[in-house]
Amino acid sequence: MLAQTAVLAVGLIIVVVTAVLVGPKMFYHELVETGHADEASGLVHLEHAFRSVSLTALTIGGLSALYIAGMLTFYLYRAIGRSLASFSTAAQEVAAGNYGVRVTSTKLGPEFDSLASSFNNMAAKLDAVDTTRRQMLADLAHEMRTPLASLKGHLEGIEDGVVEWDERTTSILHAQIARLERLARDIHQLTAAEEGMTHLQLTPQDPGRLAAQAAAAIEPAAIGKGVSITSVSTGMEVIPVLLDRERMGQVLGNLLENALRHTPPGGSITVRTAHAPEAVTVTVTDSGEGISDEHLPHVFKRFYRANAGREARRVGSGLGLAISKSLVEAQGGTLEATSDGLGHGTSFRIRLLRHTSPG
C-alpha cells in the first residue's frame, strides 16, 4: 500500500512541475521560435496567473485522484490481506494435523479462486492419506495380534510346563513367525508399489505364457485340494507386451492362490488369456464362494475382510490383492474384480494395453 501511494504521489508531483513550471516556458519559447515574439512578450504577464490557476486545478484534481486511489488501494490491501490471512491460518492448521480445514472463495478473481480450490484439494488429499495411514496402522495391529498372542501363549505355556517343547509346538511357533515375516514383506512390497518405488524390468513378454506357467505352478496344490485348473488362450496372433516378468508372475500367483483359497473341493479355476489388437486380457475365474455386491468394491483394500468368518482359516497377510493391483497399474495395466454374488464364483481380470509403457 505504501509503495502504491508513493508511486501516485510522485506521478502527481511530476504532473504539477511539468504543467506549472516547464509548460509556460516551453510555450513562450515556441512562440519566439515561430516568429511571434510580440505576442510572446504580451503573454509574460499572464504566466503568474496561469501558474496560479493551473496549480489550483491540479491540486484539487490531483488530491481528489490521490484520495480515491488511496482508498481503493487500502480496500485492496484489506481484501487481499484478509484472504492471505485466511490462507495462512488454514496452512498452520494443516501443518498442525487438522486436515479438515477448508478456505472459502475470496471473490478476488479466478486466480485467487484457483488458489483456494488447489488448497482445498491438497487438504482433502492429505486428509485421505492420513485416514488411510490410521486405518493401515489399526489393521496392521489387528493382523499382528493373532500371531503374537499365539507366540506369547505357547512360550508362557512352555515356561509353566503346561506345553511341551515338541515337534508340534515348534511347527506352530515357526508358522506364526513366518506369518509375521510374510506380513512385513507384503507391507514393504505394497508401500513400494504404491509409491512408485518398485524397480521394473520391462521386456517383451507373452502374457498367455506367463499365465500358463503360473497355473502349472499352482496345479499340484489344486489337485491336492480336488480343484481342477485350466489355462486357455484365445484371439489373434500372439504379440508380446512390455511387462516385468517377475512382477507379473507374482500378480498371477497371488490371484491363483486367492482363487484356490476360496474354491471348495470339486470346484474349478480357469485362466483365460484373450489377445486383441488394442490390449491383452488375462482373466482368473473360479467357481468358489463368490463376493456380494456390498463387498466387491472393497476387495483391493488393505486387510479387507469380505467375511469375518474366514479369519481363522486365512493364511495370507490380507495384502495380496492390494499388492497385485498396484503392481499391475505400475506396468500400465488395470485389474478389476467381478462376481455374480455369493456362491457364484469370482473373476479377476488384468487388462494390458499394447505398445505402452507404465504411466
C-alpha positions in Angstrom: 0.0 0.0 0.0 2.8 2.4 0.8 4.6 1.7 -2.4 1.4 2.3 -4.4 0.8 5.6 -2.6 4.4 6.7 -3.2 4.0 6.0 -7.0 0.8 8.0 -7.1 2.4 10.9 -5.2 5.5 11.0 -7.4 3.3 10.9 -10.5 1.3 13.9 -9.2 4.4 15.9 -8.4 5.8 15.3 -11.9 2.5 16.5 -13.5 2.5 19.6 -11.3 6.1 20.5 -12.1 5.5 19.9 -15.8 2.3 21.9 -16.1 3.2 24.8 -13.8 6.9 25.4 -14.2 8.0 23.8 -17.5 4.8 24.2 -19.6 4.6 28.0 -19.7 8.3 28.4 -20.6 8.1 25.9 -23.4 5.0 27.7 -24.8 6.8 31.0 -24.6 9.9 29.7 -26.3 7.8 28.1 -29.1 6.1 31.4 -29.9 9.5 33.2 -30.2 10.9 30.4 -32.4 7.9 30.7 -34.8 8.2 34.5 -35.2 5.6 35.6 -32.8 7.9 37.4 -30.4 5.4 40.4 -29.9 2.6 38.1 -28.9 5.0 36.2 -26.6 6.1 39.4 -24.9 2.4 40.1 -24.2 1.9 36.7 -22.6 4.7 37.1 -20.0 2.4 39.0 -17.5 -0.1 36.1 -17.8 2.4 33.4 -16.6 1.8 34.1 -13.0 -1.9 33.9 -13.4 -1.6 30.7 -15.5 0.6 29.1 -12.9 -1.8 30.0 -10.1 -4.9 28.7 -11.9 -3.1 25.5 -13.1 -1.7 24.8 -9.6 -5.1 25.2 -8.1 -6.8 23.0 -10.6 -4.1 20.3 -10.4 -4.1 20.5 -6.6 -7.9 20.0 -6.4 -7.9 17.3 -9.1 -4.7 15.6 -8.0 -5.6 15.4 -4.4 -9.0 14.1 -5.2 -7.5 11.4 -7.5 -4.9 10.6 -4.9 -7.6 10.2 -2.2 -9.7 7.9 -4.4 -6.6 5.9 -5.4 -5.5 5.7 -1.8 -8.9 4.5 -0.7 -9.0 1.9 -3.5 -5.5 0.8 -2.6 -6.5 0.5 1.1 -9.6 -1.6 0.1 -7.5 -3.9 -2.0 -4.9 -4.1 0.8 -7.5 -5.1 3.3 -9.2 -7.6 1.0 -6.0 -9.3 -0.1 -4.7 -9.1 3.5 -7.8 -10.9 4.9 -7.6 -13.5 2.1 -3.9 -14.2 2.7 -4.5 -14.3 6.5 -7.2 -17.0 6.0 -4.7 -19.0 3.8 -2.0 -18.5 6.4 -4.3 -19.7 9.2 -5.5 -22.7 7.2 -1.9 -23.6 6.3 -1.0 -23.5 10.0 -4.0 -25.8 10.8 -2.9 -28.3 8.1 0.7 -28.2 9.5 -0.7 -29.0 12.9 -2.5 -32.0 11.5 -6.0 -30.6 11.1 -6.6 -31.8 7.5 -10.4 -31.0 7.6 -9.8 -27.2 7.3 -11.0 -25.5 4.1 -10.8 -22.0 2.8 -13.7 -20.2 1.1 -13.6 -18.3 -2.2 -12.2 -14.8 -1.8 -14.2 -13.3 -4.7 -11.0 -11.5 -5.9 -10.8 -13.1 -9.3 -10.2 -16.5 -10.9 -6.5 -16.7 -9.7 -7.5 -16.5 -6.0 -10.4 -18.9 -6.6 -8.0 -21.3 -8.3 -5.6 -21.0 -5.3 -8.4 -21.7 -2.9 -9.5 -24.7 -4.9 -6.0 -26.1 -5.1 -5.5 -25.6 -1.3 -8.8 -27.4 -0.6 -7.8 -30.3 -2.9 -4.5 -30.6 -1.2 -6.1 -30.6 2.3 -8.6 -33.2 1.1 -5.9 -35.5 -0.3 -3.8 -35.1 2.9 -6.9 -36.0 4.9 -7.4 -39.1 2.8 -3.8 -40.1 3.2 -3.9 -39.6 6.9 -7.2 -41.6 7.2 -5.6 -44.4 5.2 -2.5 -44.3 7.4 -4.5 -44.6 10.5 -6.6 -47.4 9.1 -3.5 -49.2 8.0 -1.9 -48.9 11.4 -5.1 -50.2 13.0 -5.3 -53.1 10.5 -1.6 -53.9 11.0 -2.0 -54.0 14.8 -5.0 -56.3 14.3 -3.1 -58.6 11.9 -0.1 -58.8 14.3 -2.3 -59.5 17.4 -3.1 -63.1 16.5 0.4 -64.5 15.8 1.9 -62.5 18.7 -0.8 -63.8 21.0 -0.1 -67.4 19.8 3.7 -67.0 20.3 3.2 -65.5 23.8 0.7 -68.2 24.8 2.9 -71.1 23.7 6.1 -69.5 25.2 4.3 -68.9 28.6 3.0 -72.5 28.4 6.5 -73.8 27.9 7.8 -71.8 30.8 5.0 -73.0 33.1 5.4 -76.6 31.9 1.9 -76.8 30.5 3.0 -77.0 26.9 5.7 -79.5 25.8 8.5 -78.4 23.6 7.9 -80.9 20.9 7.7 -81.0 17.1 4.1 -79.8 17.1 4.9 -76.8 19.3 8.0 -76.0 17.2 6.0 -76.0 14.0 3.3 -73.7 15.4 5.9 -71.2 16.5 7.7 -71.4 13.2 4.3 -70.9 11.4 3.5 -67.7 13.4 6.9 -66.3 12.9 6.6 -67.0 9.2 3.2 -65.2 9.2 4.8 -62.1 10.7 7.7 -62.2 8.2 5.2 -62.5 5.4 3.2 -59.6 6.7 6.3 -57.4 6.9 7.4 -58.4 3.4 4.0 -57.7 1.9 3.7 -54.3 3.6 7.1 -53.4 2.2 6.1 -54.5 -1.3 2.7 -52.7 -1.2 4.3 -49.5 0.0 7.0 -49.6 -2.7 4.4 -50.3 -5.4 2.0 -47.6 -4.3 4.8 -45.0 -4.0 6.3 -45.9 -7.4 9.5 -47.2 -5.9 9.2 -50.7 -7.4 12.0 -51.3 -9.9 10.5 -52.7 -13.1 12.5 -54.5 -15.7 10.2 -54.2 -18.7 10.8 -56.7 -21.5 8.5 -58.1 -24.3 6.6 -60.9 -22.8 3.7 -63.2 -23.8 1.0 -62.8 -21.0 -0.6 -66.1 -22.1 2.7 -68.0 -21.5 3.2 -66.3 -18.1 -0.4 -67.3 -17.2 0.1 -70.9 -18.2 3.3 -71.0 -16.1 1.5 -69.6 -13.1 -1.3 -72.1 -13.5 1.2 -75.0 -13.8 3.0 -73.8 -10.6 -0.2 -74.0 -8.5 -1.6 -77.1 -10.1 -0.2 -79.6 -7.6 -1.8 -77.7 -4.7 -5.1 -77.5 -6.7 -5.0 -81.3 -7.4 -4.3 -81.9 -3.7 -7.5 -79.9 -2.8 -9.6 -81.6 -5.5 -9.8 -78.4 -7.7 -9.3 -78.5 -11.4 -7.3 -75.8 -13.1 -7.3 -74.9 -16.8 -5.3 -72.4 -18.9 -6.6 -71.3 -22.3 -5.5 -68.7 -24.8 -7.8 -67.1 -27.5 -7.8 -64.3 -30.0 -5.4 -63.0 -32.6 -1.8 -63.9 -33.1 0.3 -63.5 -30.0 2.1 -60.1 -29.8 4.4 -59.6 -26.9 3.6 -56.9 -24.3 6.1 -54.9 -22.3 6.0 -56.4 -18.8 8.1 -57.2 -15.8 8.2 -61.0 -15.9 8.8 -61.5 -12.2 6.2 -58.9 -11.0 3.5 -60.2 -13.4 4.3 -63.7 -12.3 3.8 -62.5 -8.7 0.4 -61.0 -9.6 -0.8 -64.1 -11.3 0.4 -66.3 -8.4 -1.5 -64.1 -6.0 -4.7 -64.2 -8.0 -4.5 -68.0 -8.4 -3.7 -68.6 -4.7 -6.6 -66.4 -3.8 -8.9 -68.3 -6.2 -7.7 -71.7 -4.8 -8.2 -70.5 -1.2 -11.9 -69.7 -1.8 -12.8 -72.6 -4.1 -14.1 -75.7 -2.4 -13.1 -79.3 -3.4 -14.8 -80.2 -6.7 -14.6 -76.7 -8.0 -12.6 -75.3 -10.9 -10.3 -72.4 -11.8 -9.9 -71.1 -15.3 -7.1 -68.8 -16.5 -8.1 -67.3 -19.9 -5.8 -65.1 -22.0 -7.5 -63.1 -24.8 -5.4 -61.3 -27.4 -7.0 -58.3 -29.1 -5.5 -55.6 -31.3 -5.5 -52.9 -28.6 -5.0 -55.0 -25.5 -4.4 -58.4 -23.9 -6.6 -59.5 -21.0 -5.8 -62.3 -18.5 -8.9 -63.4 -16.5 -8.7 -65.7 -13.5 -12.2 -67.2 -12.8 -13.1 -69.6 -10.0 -16.3 -71.4 -9.1 -15.9 -70.7 -5.4 -17.5 -68.7 -2.7 -18.1 -65.5 -4.7 -18.4 -62.0 -3.4 -21.5 -60.0 -2.7 -22.2 -56.6 -4.3 -21.7 -55.0 -0.9 -18.1 -56.1 -0.6 -17.0 -56.2 -4.2 -15.8 -52.6 -4.5 -13.5 -53.1 -1.4 -11.7 -56.3 -2.3 -8.5 -54.4 -3.3 -8.2 -52.5 0.0 -5.6 -53.4 2.6 -6.6 -56.2 5.0 -10.2 -56.0 3.9 -12.4 -58.8 5.1 -15.4 -59.8 2.9 -16.3 -62.4 5.6 -15.1 -62.2 9.1 -15.8 -65.9 9.5 -12.8 -66.6 7.2 -10.4 -65.2 9.7 -9.5 -68.4 11.4 -8.5 -70.2 8.2 -6.8 -67.3 6.4 -3.1 -68.0 5.7 -2.3 -64.8 3.8 -1.5 -61.4 5.0 -4.6 -59.8 3.5 -2.4 -57.7 1.2 -2.1 -59.9 -1.8 -4.9 -58.3 -3.9 -3.8 -54.8 -3.0 -0.2 -55.6 -4.0 -1.4 -57.2 -7.2 -3.5 -54.1 -8.2 -0.6 -51.8 -7.5 1.9 -53.9 -9.5 -0.5 -54.2 -12.5 -1.0 -50.4 -12.5 2.7 -49.8 -12.2 3.1 -51.7 -15.5 0.4 -49.6 -17.3 -2.5 -52.0 -16.9 -5.7 -52.4 -14.8 -7.0 -55.0 -12.5 -10.7 -55.4 -11.7 -12.9 -57.9 -9.9 -16.4 -59.1 -10.9 -18.8 -61.6 -9.3 -22.4 -62.7 -9.7 -22.8 -63.0 -5.9 -22.2 -65.4 -3.1 -21.8 -69.0 -4.3 -21.3 -68.0 -7.9 -17.5 -67.6 -8.1 -15.3 -64.6 -8.8 -13.3 -63.3 -11.8 -10.2 -61.1 -11.7 -9.3 -59.5 -15.0 -6.0 -58.0 -15.9 -6.0 -55.7 -18.9 -2.7 -54.8 -20.5 -2.5 -52.2 -23.3 -0.2 -52.9 -26.3 2.7 -50.6 -27.2 2.5 -48.7 -24.0 4.8 -48.1 -21.1 3.7 -47.6 -17.5 2.3 -44.2 -16.7 
